[in-house]
């Protein structure tokens, strides 16, 4: 994936984005932590550390509540060079999201979306266990570590820069906002192979929370308009009931709105 020239013209980071800029120190530290924790799982003396930090059923079984927020920092996956490509994509999207939100906004977004995703995934897993539904013996695997970071940051990028053009596989141009559906589709494919319904729910929750909490989100604005419309209808119904009970009549202005019940 690669941004086109139009993307640079639209976002105009002044050299702050990636590629072409110096990675922010906190983004660099994030990548280092994820890589180090990923590597630790392959050594007998250190394997227990990432195991304690990943999201597992020990959250409710043993009270390991810290896993709700530590799991995105623990690299996940087999010993494969693929981890380097995943971290590169985290760097690319992370730099641009941080450039728009600032350091504080960036970390608030990551922490909020990751914690909400963990809660949503745990709720689904507990529901599966309570109903005896079929599942995987290893829940949450498709949302661990850099996979959750990718879900959050790609959703944030697609929301903040929806009109940007991305070259998928360096060839196929498409609007950035389409990546919201692409990552949901990829998560669904991962669910089909792993049967990890809780993990899929976690990815969907992370994407939804990211879209709804970012300032200027069109989905957030639509949700607010629907809420205000529902609230206005509710007030009108209450006024109508009040008018009927007290024998009042409602006077409507020329614009169609109610002035309220009068004698």
Buried (B, 14 or more C-beta within 10 A) or exposed (E): BEBEEEBEEBBEBEEBBBEEBEBBEEBEEBBEBBBBBBBBBEEEEBEEBBEBBBBBBBBEEEEBEEBBBBBBBBBBBEEEEEBEEBBEBBBBBBBBBBBBBEEEBBBEBBEBBBBBBBBBBBBBBEEBBEEEEEBBEEBBBBBBBBBBBBBBBBBBBBBBBBEBBBBEEEEEEBEBBEBBEBBBEBBEEBBEEBBBBBBBBBBBBBBBBBBBBBEEBEEBEEEEEEEEEEEEEEEEEEBBEEBEEEEBEBEEEEEEEBEEBEE
